[in-house]
């Protein structure tokens, strides 16, 4: 694609990077075949190619974002399926991130939307605030139908039936390995996950210790910054990300780290991009070093000696989170691990399509999100699974809100297969099953 940025514009590192991305695009349209919003809406401007044209026009002219551009960029899930499909290697993620930053700086949204986005940014990345908000949402859930705005209804409907107790394992500490020490790793405990499902980190710690890892919960770590990053709130996202970089850098400079392990793939995609995010800032070297050792938990487990398990009488439908299969290009590891542990693994058709969670997307674009959720659940249930496994808390909440099949994290099943407790979600689902009287 030909671009026409001025030499003055190209002095801006963000414009320079977007120019590189735009010049890679050859207009082929392969991306439209795997774009979830294009599949639903059928509008070229709701495809990656259409959004690229909108972004190019906005950035080249150096103009403030307009309502038309904002509408179509807001509808983008950032599922990054287009990046997997693209034969030219267009790095759409960096381009749309820049566009969102530009929108946030130059476009004044309606008052209600500004308040809504500010509220989400002030609540979701902070576990204690999020817990309090979930309590309030549970109380308001019976009145969801009375809410005049679909986004408010979605927020109330998101509240889980049960809010887990705070896990002591999420506090800063060091867990000794069981047996011979093979690695020293820092576990990112996340933010929303600590409020929505504490079983995931607990299972991860048990499993890694059992496989010879010393597990560090670093002092000062917190939200990865993804939630605010995808809202275009760059200053806020970098502030929270910087805390992680400093926390893990201290450990790297102290007793050392072999990996920063992440069990929420949406966070992992962002942490692995810290080097790019901070390339022009004072933390550039530290950010690059942290990003270099960041691993999804499935990547780390493939390096460890996960024992081969006996055949399990459990049919597992594996849901591939977009941030894992497209954002990090990790496609087979979780399935390989589940099979090695003895589970029967099945995959839904159109597994490349998003479930509609996508960070805050299910709250900000509830109509499109619900259609994607319905499609995903239908394809998963077609496989008649006993359980659905995923590697991202957002996907788990999204899918779990629309199916009676229990949804668990991949590490919960691996922990169980190697000597840990049975995932609580399996027993909760069994308790809720109504017996059929014959």
Phi and psi in degrees as a GROMACS rama.xvg file:
@    title "Ramachandran Plot"
@    xaxis  label "Phi"
@    yaxis  label "Psi"
@TYPE xy
-80.5241  136.584  UNK-2
-122.385  160.727  UNK-3
-135.478  46.7903  UNK-4
-74.4267  145.904  UNK-5
-80.0907  159.111  UNK-6
-56.7838  -33.2913  UNK-7
-67.2845  -42.409  UNK-8
-62.299  -39.0886  UNK-9
-72.587  -5.31436  UNK-10
-73.8929  -19.2731  UNK-11
-79.2234  119.304  UNK-12
-56.3251  -34.0082  UNK-13
-67.513  -43.5292  UNK-14
-65.307  -40.4891  UNK-15
-58.6918  -45.1911  UNK-16
-67.2546  -43.3728  UNK-17
-63.4028  -35.5254  UNK-18
-62.2076  -42.002  UNK-19
-61.1652  -43.2434  UNK-20
-66.6766  -46.842  UNK-21
-60.2379  -40.2093  UNK-22
-68.3542  -16.4284  UNK-23
-78.9698  -26.89  UNK-24
-71.3046  134.473  UNK-25
-116.392  17.5796  UNK-26
64.2095  18.401  UNK-27
-66.3444  -31.5425  UNK-28
85.6478  5.43796  UNK-29
-57.5073  -32.7506  UNK-30
-62.5579  -27.5736  UNK-31
-66.7394  -24.8545  UNK-32
-69.7023  -24.635  UNK-33
-118.682  9.2023  UNK-34
-83.9346  118.962  UNK-35
-61.5396  -40.9001  UNK-36
-70.7958  -34.1197  UNK-37
-67.5839  -38.0901  UNK-38
-62.2574  -35.6036  UNK-39
-84.8473  -45.8088  UNK-40
-93.8005  -26.6879  UNK-41
67.52  19.2064  UNK-42
-103.65  126.254  UNK-43
-55.1432  -33.9773  UNK-44
-73.798  -10.3296  UNK-45
-103.659  25.6427  UNK-46
-115.389  161.774  UNK-47
-57.0168  -42.526  UNK-48
-61.4988  -42.6754  UNK-49
-65.181  -40.9114  UNK-50
-67.4568  -35.1951  UNK-51
-61.0939  -42.3073  UNK-52
-62.381  -42.9798  UNK-53
-63.0226  -44.6875  UNK-54
-65.4216  -43.6085  UNK-55
-57.5792  -48.4258  UNK-56
-61.7134  -42.7413  UNK-57
-65.3007  -45.9884  UNK-58
-73.9949  -41.182  UNK-59
-61.3685  -42.2083  UNK-60
-79.8638  -8.70005  UNK-61
60.4046  30.439  UNK-62
-98.3645  158.923  UNK-63
-62.6846  152.006  UNK-64
-64.4603  145.118  UNK-65
-109.138  171.148  UNK-66
-60.6895  -37.8171  UNK-67
-63.7607  -47.4604  UNK-68
-63.2759  -44.0192  UNK-69
-60.5841  -42.3683  UNK-70
-58.2476  -46.6023  UNK-71
-77.7939  -31.618  UNK-72
-69.9531  -40.246  UNK-73
-61.7138  -29.7121  UNK-74
-77.4738  -10.3921  UNK-75
-73.7573  129.861  UNK-76
-78.91  -17.1316  UNK-77
56.5987  37.9509  UNK-78
-74.2523  -23.5745  UNK-79
67.9385  18.8963  UNK-80
-60.612  -30.4618  UNK-81
-62.55  -33.844  UNK-82
-70.1787  -33.4325  UNK-83
-68.7626  -38.2856  UNK-84
-78.9052  -32.5155  UNK-85
-61.5482  121.034  UNK-86
-76.7702  -12.1576  UNK-87
-99.2155  -5.04468  UNK-88
74.0967  34.3011  UNK-89
-67.101  122.204  UNK-90
-87.0557  76.24  UNK-91
-59.7769  -31.7007  UNK-92
-58.2953  -48.4506  UNK-93
-65.0534  -35.0009  UNK-94
-68.1359  -48.0006  UNK-95
-70.8926  -30.5942  UNK-96
-62.229  -43.1273  UNK-97
-64.0322  -41.3746  UNK-98
-61.1362  -41.3379  UNK-99
-67.2135  -37.6838  UNK-100
-62.2505  -43.8222  UNK-101
-64.1402  -41.4691  UNK-102
-61.4262  -45.8218  UNK-103
-61.2256  -34.4194  UNK-104
-82.9033  -26.0922  UNK-105
-118.418  -9.49953  UNK-106
-116.601  129.393  UNK-107
-96.2287  109.108  UNK-108
-75.6246  161.49  UNK-109
-56.3618  150.911  UNK-110
-53.2471  -47.2504  UNK-111
-60.0286  -41.4731  UNK-112
-67.9132  -38.3106  UNK-113
-62.976  -42.7755  UNK-114
-65.1236  -41.996  UNK-115
-62.3206  -47.4618  UNK-116
-67.5566  -38.7262  UNK-117
-62.7849  -42.6332  UNK-118
-61.8809  -45.5792  UNK-119
-61.9208  -41.1925  UNK-120
-67.1465  -26.2246  UNK-121
-90.4776  -9.12725  UNK-122
-114.894  -54.2553  UNK-123
-60.1299  -38.604  UNK-124
-76.7989  -0.401521  UNK-125
-120.758  106.316  UNK-126
-52.7921  -42.4454  UNK-127
-67.1796  -45.6042  UNK-128
-62.2751  -39.7539  UNK-129
-64.7937  -40.3196  UNK-130
-60.1924  -45.5713  UNK-131
-62.271  -39.8415  UNK-132
-65.3889  -37.5758  UNK-133
-65.6561  -37.6867  UNK-134
-61.1989  -45.7597  UNK-135
-63.5391  -39.8472  UNK-136
-66.0126  -36.3268  UNK-137
-63.1299  -39.7732  UNK-138
-67.4622  -33.7787  UNK-139
-89.1265  -7.8623  UNK-140
-56.7682  -39.7228  UNK-141
-61.2984  -17.9546  UNK-142
-104.522  13.4883  UNK-143
-57.5758  -38.1615  UNK-144
-64.931  -21.0678  UNK-145
-83.331  -10.2162  UNK-146
-70.7455  131.029  UNK-147
-74.5119  -20.5198  UNK-148
-110.723  132.975  UNK-149
-61.1957  -30.4842  UNK-150
-69.7519  -37.8971  UNK-151
-67.1534  -39.4527  UNK-152
-61.8872  -41.4882  UNK-153
-62.8724  -37.0236  UNK-154
-67.3044  -39.0359  UNK-155
-70.6632  -38.8831  UNK-156
-69.9723  -21.2658  UNK-157
-69.1826  -26.2274  UNK-158
-57.1555  125.705  UNK-159
-70.5954  157.869  UNK-160
-66.2334  -29.9727  UNK-161
-131.373  130.106  UNK-162
-101.981  118.453  UNK-163
-67.6726  155.318  UNK-164
-69.3897  156.448  UNK-165
-63.3011  135.084  UNK-166
-92.272  128.551  UNK-167
-64.9784  -20.1043  UNK-168
-70.1082  -16.7389  UNK-169
-83.4757  -8.41518  UNK-170
-77.4739  154.033  UNK-171
-57.9904  126.265  UNK-172
-175.729  178.71  UNK-173
-127.799  129.704  UNK-174
-103.278  123.502  UNK-175
-72.6983  147.468  UNK-176
-70.1573  156.397  UNK-177
-95.765  113.267  UNK-178
88.778  -153.099  UNK-179
-65.429  134.125  UNK-180
-79.1655  123.806  UNK-181
-108.012  -33.1201  UNK-182
-148.822  157.599  UNK-183
-119.775  117.202  UNK-184
-128.892  149.738  UNK-185
-99.8073  131.594  UNK-186
-99.0712  125.131  UNK-187
-80.4334  118.095  UNK-188
-85.4755  -15.0362  UNK-189
79.8312  -168.997  UNK-190
-126.519  -69.0006  UNK-191
-59.4406  -37.7143  UNK-192
-60.7357  -35.2516  UNK-193
-68.0764  -20.6491  UNK-194
-96.5383  -32.5762  UNK-195
-90.9475  -35.6005  UNK-196
-158.431  98.1223  UNK-197
-81.6789  -9.54169  UNK-198
-64.7947  -28.3995  UNK-199
-67.9518  -50.7699  UNK-200
-65.5118  -39.0305  UNK-201
-59.261  -46.1591  UNK-202
-66.2888  -37.9651  UNK-203
-63.1761  -44.4381  UNK-204
-62.5839  -46.891  UNK-205
-59.1381  -46.6672  UNK-206
-65.1827  -45.0267  UNK-207
-66.8145  -39.662  UNK-208
-62.136  -42.2678  UNK-209
-63.1938  -28.8953  UNK-210
-95.6156  12.1512  UNK-211
95.8672  20.3434  UNK-212
-101.195  135.78  UNK-213
-84.8797  122.431  UNK-214
-107.651  121.706  UNK-215
-105.577  128.204  UNK-216
-101.783  101.434  UNK-217
-71.3848  138.435  UNK-218
-64.6033  127.072  UNK-219
98.2261  -9.16978  UNK-220
-74.5634  161.267  UNK-221
-165.096  -136.534  UNK-222
-64.1109  142.714  UNK-223
-73.3188  -19.0204  UNK-224
100.176  -3.29039  UNK-225
-62.8081  -43.0084  UNK-226
-59.4953  -46.687  UNK-227
-78.091  -30.5081  UNK-228
-58.4546  -43.8301  UNK-229
-77.8784  -6.78139  UNK-230
-91.7779  -3.99055  UNK-231
84.0665  7.72232  UNK-232
-88.1964  74.6367  UNK-233
-62.8679  -44.1599  UNK-234
-60.8565  -43.2265  UNK-235
-67.6  -43.7902  UNK-236
-65.8238  -39.166  UNK-237
-69.707  -31.8349  UNK-238
-65.4285  -43.3903  UNK-239
-73.8739  -37.4694  UNK-240
-63.8952  -37.799  UNK-241
-61.6506  -34.3021  UNK-242
-62.4947  -40.8613  UNK-243
-65.445  -45.0961  UNK-244
-58.3398  -45.6878  UNK-245
-66.1047  -40.585  UNK-246
-63.2596  -46.3484  UNK-247
-75.3824  -32.7111  UNK-248
-62.7968  -39.3203  UNK-249
-59.6041  -42.7312  UNK-250
-67.2574  -38.8354  UNK-251
-64.0629  -37.6423  UNK-252
-82.0867  -18.0059  UNK-253
-87.731  -104.564  UNK-254
-83.4054  -4.78047  UNK-255
88.833  156.041  UNK-256
-136.012  137.735  UNK-257
-88.1941  -24.08  UNK-258
-164.118  153.289  UNK-259
-104.735  110.887  UNK-260
-98.5014  135.87  UNK-261
-128.568  126.763  UNK-262
-107.789  14.5374  UNK-263
-124.524  107.519  UNK-264
-64.4696  -28.2351  UNK-265
-61.7123  -38.6905  UNK-266
-69.075  -40.4548  UNK-267
-60.542  -40.3074  UNK-268
-61.322  -38.9896  UNK-269
-72.8865  -45.8431  UNK-270
-61.064  -39.0421  UNK-271
-67.0626  -15.6868  UNK-272
-100.507  6.20799  UNK-273
-56.1157  -36.706  UNK-274
-58.698  -40.9273  UNK-275
-72.2893  -44.8238  UNK-276
-58.784  -36.7312  UNK-277
-106.604  17.4004  UNK-278
-61.0078  -25.2137  UNK-279
-108.209  9.84465  UNK-280
-109.802  170.889  UNK-281
-65.3872  -22.9979  UNK-282
-91.0381  16.6032  UNK-283
-55.2427  -47.8682  UNK-284
-66.2518  -44.3796  UNK-285
-65.5197  -41.1442  UNK-286
-62.8329  -42.4735  UNK-287
-63.7469  -39.6459  UNK-288
-67.5356  -41.1158  UNK-289
-65.5066  -45.8652  UNK-290
-60.27  -33.0569  UNK-291
-67.1363  -26.6283  UNK-292
-107.276  5.17218  UNK-293
-71.3761  134.033  UNK-294
-139.686  141.074  UNK-295
-66.37  151.164  UNK-296
-58.5304  -32.2763  UNK-297
-67.3728  -34.8973  UNK-298
-62.8096  -44.9125  UNK-299
-65.3219  -42.5269  UNK-300
-64.0737  -29.8483  UNK-301
-68.4243  -22.2124  UNK-302
-85.8185  -17.6936  UNK-303
-97.8787  166.467  UNK-304
-91.6558  75.6927  UNK-305
-68.0536  120.778  UNK-306
-65.3488  145.611  UNK-307
-75.9285  126.964  UNK-308
-96.9588  162.372  UNK-309
-74.5482  158.819  UNK-310
-59.4986  127.882  UNK-311
-98.1208  144.731  UNK-312
-89.0782  56.9553  UNK-313
-142.526  124.085  UNK-314
-93.5681  115.866  UNK-315
-107.579  120.053  UNK-316
-89.9268  117.916  UNK-317
-91.7779  121.726  UNK-318
-98.2372  119.079  UNK-319
-85.423  110.316  UNK-320
-63.8123  139.651  UNK-321
-57.9909  -41.4646  UNK-322
-64.5992  -21.7447  UNK-323
-89.0365  -51.5511  UNK-324
-77.6957  -31.8932  UNK-325
-103.234  -46.4293  UNK-326
-67.7861  -39.7727  UNK-327
-112.654  -3.54939  UNK-328
57.8709  35.4695  UNK-329
-102.943  109.082  UNK-330
-113.463  -36.2006  UNK-331
-108.301  -23.4787  UNK-332
-53.6518  -51.627  UNK-333
-59.5644  -41.3167  UNK-334
-66.334  -42.2617  UNK-335
-59.9264  -42.0971  UNK-336
-66.2544  -43.3548  UNK-337
-63.7479  -40.4727  UNK-338
-65.9305  -41.0928  UNK-339
-62.2786  -34.079  UNK-340
-76.1792  -8.25528  UNK-341
108.546  2.55587  UNK-342
-85.6666  149.237  UNK-343
-82.7444  124.698  UNK-344
-114.553  127.857  UNK-345
-123.523  155.454  UNK-346
-125.288  144.21  UNK-347
-77.7592  158.419  UNK-348
-69.2442  157.358  UNK-349
53.448  41.3284  UNK-350
-63.8654  -14.783  UNK-351
-78.0639  -14.1138  UNK-352
-83.7192  143.981  UNK-353
-69.1858  150.879  UNK-354
-83.6522  -10.1939  UNK-355
96.6159  3.88079  UNK-356
-76.3921  -70.2354  UNK-357
50.1716  59.3866  UNK-358
69.6792  -112.631  UNK-359
-98.9407  7.70254  UNK-360
-59.8561  -41.3086  UNK-361
-66.2216  -16.8202  UNK-362
-94.109  -33.2662  UNK-363
-92.4993  -25.0781  UNK-364
-130.817  62.1862  UNK-365
-63.4699  -32.8059  UNK-366
-65.818  -49.7769  UNK-367
-65.0021  -41.1191  UNK-368
-59.4972  -42.6985  UNK-369
-65.5528  -36.1557  UNK-370
-67.9807  -40.6103  UNK-371
-66.2154  -38.8001  UNK-372
-62.155  -45.5819  UNK-373
-60.8294  -41.5789  UNK-374
-63.1245  -45.2525  UNK-375
-64.8521  -45.1154  UNK-376
-63.2788  -40.5461  UNK-377
-59.6543  -45.4493  UNK-378
-70.21  -31.641  UNK-379
-71.4314  -44.4096  UNK-380
-69.4188  -24.1531  UNK-381
-58.3661  -26.39  UNK-382
-83.9547  0.739655  UNK-383
48.5754  54.0429  UNK-384
-81.5276  158.162  UNK-385
-83.3852  -26.7196  UNK-386
-154.64  151.013  UNK-387
-109.651  131.903  UNK-388
-115.344  141.294  UNK-389
-147.285  167.046  UNK-390
-115.996  23.0146  UNK-391
-148.345  127.899  UNK-392
-60.7279  -37.642  UNK-393
-60.6637  -45.1686  UNK-394
-62.4823  -41.4744  UNK-395
-61.422  -44.2028  UNK-396
-67.2296  -43.5299  UNK-397
-60.4841  -52.1166  UNK-398
-70.0465  -41.1349  UNK-399
-62.8169  -24.4317  UNK-400
-76.2163  -7.2206  UNK-401
-129.41  10.5002  UNK-402
-139.598  154.024  UNK-403
-88.9806  -7.74791  UNK-404
-74.9822  130.541  UNK-405
-61.9668  142.207  UNK-406
-118.71  124.43  UNK-407
-132.035  163.862  UNK-408
-80.1224  147.536  UNK-409
-52.7483  -40.2164  UNK-410
-67.9811  -25.4223  UNK-411
-64.826  -40.5482  UNK-412
-70.6384  -39.7718  UNK-413
-67.4619  -37.7244  UNK-414
-62.4244  -45.3574  UNK-415
-62.3167  -43.6358  UNK-416
-68.36  -19.1669  UNK-417
-110.834  20.9367  UNK-418
114.359  -2.34976  UNK-419
-84.167  179.082  UNK-420
-72.7544  157.591  UNK-421
-63.6202  134.619  UNK-422
-55.5819  125.51  UNK-423
-54.7912  -32.5345  UNK-424
-61.4646  -28.9985  UNK-425
-67.4735  -41.7026  UNK-426
-73.3438  -34.9414  UNK-427
-64.7607  -39.8818  UNK-428
-66.9189  -40.0176  UNK-429
-64.7115  -37.9675  UNK-430
-67.814  -27.0218  UNK-431
-87.9301  -9.77015  UNK-432
-70.8085  129.187  UNK-433
-90.2637  121.528  UNK-434
-67.6342  146.04  UNK-435
-90.2752  122.054  UNK-436
-85.7638  128.131  UNK-437
